[in-house]
């Protein structure tokens, strides 16, 4: 039995008795997010609030799908080199593997899928895996600010976990299981922070780790070797890999210090394998099915994944019949979305129904030749009624938006949920970068 969108979102009004006046609320949210890389929208007067059952469903489904993605990639080949070859990926994009079981053990401990809701409920359109994913700090601060704006933890009509506190437990586990000193080196760069005035973005993470009894420091790549006290035994045995290789290459950052730190025994979490599992081709392989999948696995895929295929010159099953994949995509672009197999921030994603036909056709042709894209069935999103502040700040109005949910999963545990949506009346790719999406958070009704 399918869930209607109004049921999944819930229809009961949120109690507003403890909510601060709009100007005070907006000022508090703005201050809470000051000098953070991606401030949340000050125009919304409430977060997205879901029934507890719907909120929990996102995390349960995310953890189940993540396990399928992990197994699918690991069984594609017994070695990292073989898995890279199976994906047709560039070896130079994956230079930071480490030896031993830890490489696979900490590959999927940090994940953030992207979820759209249609008439049947949530559909997982993408999985971002690895510690370089964005929004953890933002979601932590914004969730706390919303709860405070609605009267604090005792009075607020919604609740949710603190993403940083849940993520910190990964490092508590790593210290215990690896038998190392309780400390975490955060490896990142302020060059990723869109011109922030300070290092508050990283300071918040350091403070959170220290609250768990872990020593913690933030290091820019150029300061990493000196900060770790190398050569010799590194001052930190584990670290948070707060970067992606494409972004650092875009900054012309030398990865040699990171490689040196790994070779000296500093384990960076999440490990390099995370970025193989997050290759969207793996999502296509899972959608198409694997021989080892149980009936329950297949039901999970059918329920929560939109039809997804690696783009190549072949035939495929589509809605009960066998079709040529190239012909299907060229004949019915309105039914599909094209995505690069490797990519972030919705770069080069094409939504067929909102895309120039010539651009769509040429992209399909190149994707067939290179086999470096996936195609997904278009998910028809269900609208969510969001409350916005009037321009003068004294009143509010409701407008429909089409949210993309991003639940954080840390060691299979719920870790909060970021939300993005385009301003009312706009349609297309839902991304903050280059598309103007507004970010907020989702919380669970008490």
C-alpha positions in Angstrom: 0.0 0.0 0.0 1.5 3.3 -1.1 1.8 6.4 1.0 0.1 9.5 -0.3 2.3 12.6 -0.2 0.1 14.4 2.3 0.3 11.4 4.6 4.1 11.2 4.3 4.6 14.9 5.0 1.8 15.0 7.6 -1.1 17.3 7.6 -1.4 18.3 11.3 -0.4 22.0 11.8 2.7 22.8 13.9 1.9 24.4 17.2 3.2 28.0 17.1 2.6 29.0 20.7 6.2 29.0 21.7 7.6 30.5 18.4 9.5 33.8 18.6 8.2 36.8 16.6 9.4 36.7 13.0 12.0 39.5 13.3 13.5 37.9 16.5 13.4 34.4 14.9 15.1 35.6 11.7 17.8 37.5 13.7 18.5 34.5 15.8 18.9 32.2 12.8 21.1 34.6 11.1 23.4 35.0 14.1 23.6 31.2 14.6 24.8 30.8 11.0 27.2 33.7 10.9 30.3 33.1 8.9 29.3 29.5 8.1 30.0 28.4 4.5 26.4 28.0 3.4 24.0 30.0 5.6 20.4 28.6 5.8 17.6 30.6 4.3 16.4 33.5 6.6 13.1 33.7 4.7 11.6 30.5 6.1 9.7 30.7 9.4 9.8 27.1 10.2 11.9 24.1 9.2 10.4 21.1 7.3 8.7 19.1 10.0 7.8 15.5 9.3 5.8 12.9 11.1 8.2 10.8 13.2 7.4 7.7 11.2 8.3 9.4 7.9 11.5 10.9 9.4 12.6 7.5 10.6 11.8 5.8 7.3 14.3 8.0 5.5 17.1 6.8 7.7 16.1 3.1 7.8 15.9 3.1 4.0 19.1 5.0 3.6 21.0 2.5 5.8 19.6 -0.5 3.8 20.5 1.0 0.5 23.9 2.0 1.7 24.7 -1.6 2.6 23.6 -2.7 -0.9 25.8 -0.1 -2.5 28.8 -1.1 -0.4 28.4 -4.8 -1.2 27.9 -4.2 -4.9 31.1 -2.2 -5.2 33.2 -4.6 -3.0 32.0 -7.6 -5.0 32.8 -6.0 -8.3 36.4 -6.9 -7.8 38.7 -8.1 -4.9 41.1 -5.1 -5.1 40.9 -1.4 -5.3 42.6 -1.4 -8.7 40.0 -3.9 -10.0 37.1 -1.8 -8.6 38.5 1.3 -10.3 38.7 -0.6 -13.6 35.2 -2.0 -13.2 33.9 1.6 -12.9 36.0 2.8 -15.8 37.4 5.5 -13.5 40.6 7.4 -13.6 43.2 5.9 -11.1 44.7 9.4 -10.6 41.4 10.4 -8.8 42.0 7.8 -6.1 45.5 8.2 -4.7 44.8 7.8 -1.0 44.1 4.2 -0.3 45.6 2.6 2.8 46.5 -1.0 3.6 44.6 -3.3 5.8 41.0 -3.9 6.8 40.5 -0.3 8.0 40.2 0.8 4.3 36.9 -1.1 3.9 35.8 -0.9 7.5 35.5 2.9 7.5 34.3 3.3 3.8 30.6 3.9 4.4 30.6 5.4 8.0 29.7 8.9 6.6 27.0 9.2 4.0 24.4 11.8 2.8 21.9 10.6 0.3 19.6 13.0 -1.6 15.9 12.1 -1.4 12.9 13.3 -3.3 9.3 12.6 -2.3 6.7 11.6 -4.9 3.2 10.2 -4.7 4.5 6.9 -3.3 6.9 8.3 -0.7 10.7 8.9 -0.6 13.0 8.1 -3.6 16.8 8.1 -3.2 18.2 9.8 -6.3 21.9 10.0 -5.2 24.3 8.9 -2.4 27.2 11.2 -1.3 29.6 9.1 0.7 32.7 10.3 2.5 33.7 13.0 5.0 34.0 15.6 2.2 30.2 15.9 2.0 28.8 19.3 2.8 26.2 20.6 5.2 27.0 18.7 8.5 28.1 21.8 10.4 25.3 23.9 8.8 22.6 21.4 9.7 23.9 21.0 13.3 23.8 24.8 13.9 20.6 25.3 12.1 18.7 22.5 13.8 19.7 23.9 17.2 18.7 27.4 16.2 15.2 26.2 15.1 14.7 24.3 18.3 15.7 27.4 20.3 13.5 29.7 18.1 10.5 27.5 19.0 11.0 27.5 22.8 14.0 25.2 23.3 14.1 21.5 23.8 11.4 21.4 26.4 8.8 23.3 24.3 9.7 23.0 20.7 7.1 20.8 18.8 9.9 19.0 16.9 13.2 17.4 17.6 16.2 15.8 15.8 19.7 14.5 16.4 22.8 16.8 16.4 24.8 15.7 13.3 28.1 16.7 14.8 27.5 14.8 18.0 26.5 11.6 16.1 29.4 11.9 13.7 31.8 12.3 16.6 30.9 8.8 17.7 32.6 7.4 14.6 35.9 8.6 15.9 35.1 7.4 19.4 34.6 3.9 17.8 37.8 4.3 15.7 39.9 5.1 18.8 38.5 2.0 20.6 38.7 -0.5 17.7 42.1 0.6 16.4 43.5 0.9 19.9 45.0 4.4 19.2 45.2 7.7 21.2 42.0 9.7 21.5 42.5 12.5 19.1 41.3 13.6 15.7 43.2 15.8 13.1 40.7 17.6 10.9 42.3 18.0 7.5 40.6 20.6 5.3 41.0 24.1 3.9 39.4 27.5 4.3 39.6 27.8 0.6 36.4 25.7 0.4 34.5 28.1 2.6 33.4 30.7 0.0 35.3 33.6 1.5 34.4 33.1 5.2 36.0 35.7 7.5 37.2 33.2 10.1 37.7 29.5 10.6 34.5 29.2 12.6 33.3 26.4 10.3 36.2 24.2 11.5 36.3 25.6 15.0 32.8 24.3 15.6 33.9 20.8 14.6 37.0 20.9 16.8 34.9 22.0 19.8 32.4 19.2 19.2 35.1 16.5 19.1 36.7 17.9 22.2 33.3 17.7 24.0 33.5 13.9 23.4 36.8 13.7 25.2 38.9 13.7 22.0 41.8 15.9 21.4 41.2 17.8 18.1 42.9 20.3 15.8 42.3 21.6 12.3 45.1 21.6 9.7 45.4 23.2 6.3 47.2 20.9 3.9 50.4 23.0 3.9 50.5 22.8 7.7 49.7 19.1 8.0 53.2 17.6 8.2 54.5 20.1 10.8 51.2 19.9 12.7 51.5 16.1 12.9 55.1 16.3 14.0 56.4 14.4 11.0 58.8 12.7 10.3 58.3 10.4 13.2 55.2 9.0 14.8 52.3 11.4 14.0 50.7 13.3 16.9 47.3 12.1 15.7 46.6 8.5 14.7 43.2 9.3 13.1 41.8 12.2 11.2 38.7 13.5 9.5 39.2 13.8 5.8 37.3 17.0 5.2 38.0 17.4 1.5 37.4 15.9 -1.9 40.2 15.4 -4.5 38.4 17.2 -7.3 37.9 20.3 -5.1 41.5 20.3 -3.9 42.8 19.9 -7.4 40.7 22.8 -8.4 42.5 24.8 -5.7 45.9 23.4 -7.0 46.5 21.8 -3.6 49.3 19.3 -3.5 48.2 16.0 -2.0 51.7 14.8 -1.1 51.4 15.9 2.6 48.2 13.8 2.9 49.9 10.8 1.3 52.9 11.2 3.6 50.6 11.4 6.7 48.8 8.2 5.6 52.1 6.4 5.1 53.2 7.5 8.6 50.1 5.8 10.1 47.5 8.6 10.3 44.2 7.0 9.2 41.9 9.5 7.5 38.2 8.8 7.8 36.2 8.2 5.6 38.7 6.2 3.6 39.3 6.4 -0.2 37.0 3.5 -0.9 34.0 5.8 0.0 34.6 7.7 -3.2 34.3 4.6 -5.3 31.0 3.5 -3.6 29.6 7.0 -4.3 30.3 6.7 -8.0 26.8 6.9 -9.5 27.4 3.8 -11.6 27.1 1.7 -8.5 23.6 3.1 -8.0 22.9 2.0 -11.5 24.2 -1.5 -10.8 22.1 -1.8 -7.7 19.0 -0.6 -9.5 19.6 -3.1 -12.3 19.9 -5.9 -9.7 22.7 -8.2 -8.5 22.5 -12.0 -8.4 23.1 -12.2 -4.7 20.2 -9.9 -3.8 17.5 -11.4 -1.6 13.8 -10.8 -2.2 13.9 -8.2 0.6 16.8 -6.5 -1.1 14.9 -6.3 -4.4 11.8 -5.0 -2.6 13.9 -2.2 -1.0 15.4 -1.2 -4.4 12.0 -1.3 -6.0 10.5 0.8 -3.2 13.1 3.4 -2.8 15.3 3.7 -5.9 14.1 5.3 -9.1 14.9 3.3 -12.2 18.6 4.0 -12.8 21.0 2.7 -15.5 24.5 3.3 -16.6 24.3 5.0 -20.0 25.7 2.8 -22.8 24.7 1.6 -26.2 22.6 -1.4 -25.2 19.1 -2.5 -24.5 17.3 -2.4 -21.2 14.0 -3.2 -19.5 11.8 -0.1 -19.2 8.2 -0.3 -17.9 7.7 -4.0 -18.8 9.3 -4.0 -22.3 12.8 -4.3 -23.8 14.0 -1.1 -25.3 17.2 0.3 -26.9 18.6 2.6 -24.3 19.8 5.2 -26.8 16.5 5.3 -28.5 14.6 5.5 -25.3 16.5 8.5 -24.0 16.3 10.4 -27.3 12.6 9.6 -27.8 11.4 10.5 -24.3 13.7 13.0 -22.6 10.9 14.3 -20.4 11.0 11.0 -18.5 14.6 11.1 -17.5 17.5 12.9 -15.8 21.1 12.6 -16.9 23.9 12.7 -14.4 27.7 12.4 -14.6 28.9 9.2 -12.8 31.3 11.4 -10.9 30.3 14.8 -9.9 29.2 17.2 -7.1 26.9 20.1 -6.5 24.6 19.0 -9.4 27.2 20.1 -12.0 26.2 19.1 -15.5 23.0 17.4 -14.4 20.3 17.6 -17.1 16.6 17.3 -16.3 15.1 16.2 -19.7 11.8 18.1 -19.4 13.6 21.4 -18.5 16.6 20.9 -20.9 17.2 22.3 -24.4 16.6 19.4 -26.8 19.9 19.9 -28.7 21.9 19.9 -25.5 20.1 16.7 -24.3 20.7 14.8 -27.6 24.4 15.8 -27.7 24.9 14.8 -24.1 23.2 11.5 -24.6 25.5 10.8 -27.6 28.7 11.6 -25.7 27.5 9.6 -22.7 26.9 6.6 -24.9 30.5 6.8 -26.2 32.2 7.4 -22.9 29.9 5.4 -20.6 30.5 8.1 -17.9 26.9 9.0 -17.1 23.8 7.4 -15.5 20.2 8.1 -16.4 17.4 8.1 -13.9 13.7 8.1 -14.2 12.4 11.5 -13.4 10.8 11.7 -10.0 7.7 13.8 -9.9 8.0 15.6 -6.6 5.2 16.2 -4.2 4.8 19.8 -3.0 5.4 20.8 0.6 3.7 23.9 2.1 6.5 26.2 3.4 5.9 29.3 5.5 7.8 32.4 4.4 8.2 35.9 6.0 6.6 38.8 4.3 9.1 41.3 2.9 8.5 43.8 5.7 9.0 41.1 8.3 5.7 41.5 10.1 3.6 38.8 8.5 4.0 35.5 6.7 2.5 33.6 3.8 2.5 29.9 2.6 3.8 28.7 -0.7 4.5 25.3 -2.2 8.1 24.1 -2.6 9.5 20.8 -3.8 12.2 19.8 -1.3 15.2 17.5 -1.7 16.0 15.8 1.7 19.5 14.9 2.6 19.5 12.7 5.7 22.9 12.1 7.3 23.8 8.5 8.1 26.8 8.0 10.4 27.7 4.4 11.2 24.1 3.5 10.3 22.8 6.0 12.8 20.5 8.9 12.0 22.5 12.2 12.0 20.0 14.9 11.2 18.7 16.0 7.8 19.5 19.0 5.5 16.8 20.1 3.0 17.1 22.2 -0.1 14.3 23.7 -2.3 14.1 26.2 -5.1 12.2 29.4 -4.4 8.4 29.2 -5.0 7.5 29.1 -8.7 10.9 27.8 -9.9 11.6 24.4 -11.3 14.7 22.5 -12.4 17.9 21.2 -10.7 17.7 21.7 -6.9 21.2 22.8 -5.9 22.6 25.7 -3.8 25.6 26.1 -6.1 24.6 27.8 -9.3 20.9 27.2 -9.0 19.8 29.3 -6.1 18.2 26.6 -3.9 17.4 27.6 -0.4 18.7 25.4 2.4 17.0 24.5 5.7 16.6 21.4 7.8 14.1 18.7 8.5 13.1 17.7 12.0 10.7 15.2 13.4 7.4 16.0 15.1 7.3 15.2 18.8 
